[in-house]
Amino acid sequence: MDRYFDQLDDRWRELPLRKQHKYTLYFFLGYLLLTAGVIAKVWYDAGNFKNDLHIEHLENPVLQKKEHPAPLQDTLTTIFKNKFYERK
């Protein structure tokens, strides 16, 4: 990886100074346009903000449930009983 970056650095240094300035200017202008676009988008979204959020009291869903859950079974004793009967 270091060798690849060294090769890129060597290629950059071999470019004429005028081309280096030109590429740097293009990268900077691209970055500037991207930044301006993001700022414009945030500004546009902030201007279209709608404050119609309706907040209600939260209710416990367990208390709303009218059915009783099935009774829990003790699976451990069931397993032991089955093993006890398997021995015979």
N, C-alpha and C positions, 0 to 999 in steps of 0.2 A: 504494500500500500504506500509506504514511504517513497519507494522508487517511482511509482506512478505520479505522485504529487510532485516529486522532484522533476520529472519529465515535463509536467504541465508548467511548472515554474520556469524551467529552461526555455520552453516554447514561448512563454509570455515575455521573458526578458529578451528573446531574439527579435520580437516584433519591434518595428520602428516606434519611436516615442510618440509620433503623431497618431499612429494607429492605437496605441495604448490609451491615449487621451480620448480618442474617438469612442472606443469600446467602453471606457469608464463613464463617459458622458451618456451613452446609450443605456447602460445599466442603471445609472442614476435617474434618467428620465423615466424609464420603465417603473422603477421603484416609486418615483414621485407620482406617476399616474395611478398606480395601484393604491397608494396611500390616499390620494384624493378621492378615488372611487369608493374606498371603504368609509372614509369620513362622510362623503355625500350620502351613502346608503344608511349609515347610522343616523344622520341628521334627518333624512326622509322618514325613516321608521319612527324616530322620536316625535316627529310632527304628526304622524298618523296614529298616535296612541289613543286608544279608546278606554275610558275609565268606566266601564259598565260591568265590573266584576261584582257578582252577587254572592255574599258570604252568608251561610246559614250555620245553625248550630249542628254539630256532629252528633249523630245518634249511634248508640251501641248496637251493632247488628245482631248480637247474641240475644239482647232483650227483645228485639223485634220478632225473633223466630218463635212461632207458636207451637211447633212440633217438638216433642222431646226426642233427643237422640237415642239410638238403640243402646240398651244397657251394655256396659263394657264387660267383656269376659276375661277371666283370668287364664291366659293362654299357657302360663307356666304349669298350672296344675293339670290342665288338659294334656299337655305334652307328657307329664309324669304319669298320668293315668293311662295314656295310650301305651307308654313303654312298659308299665306294670302289666297290662293285659297282654302285651306281645311276648312276655317272658313265659307265659303258661303254655 
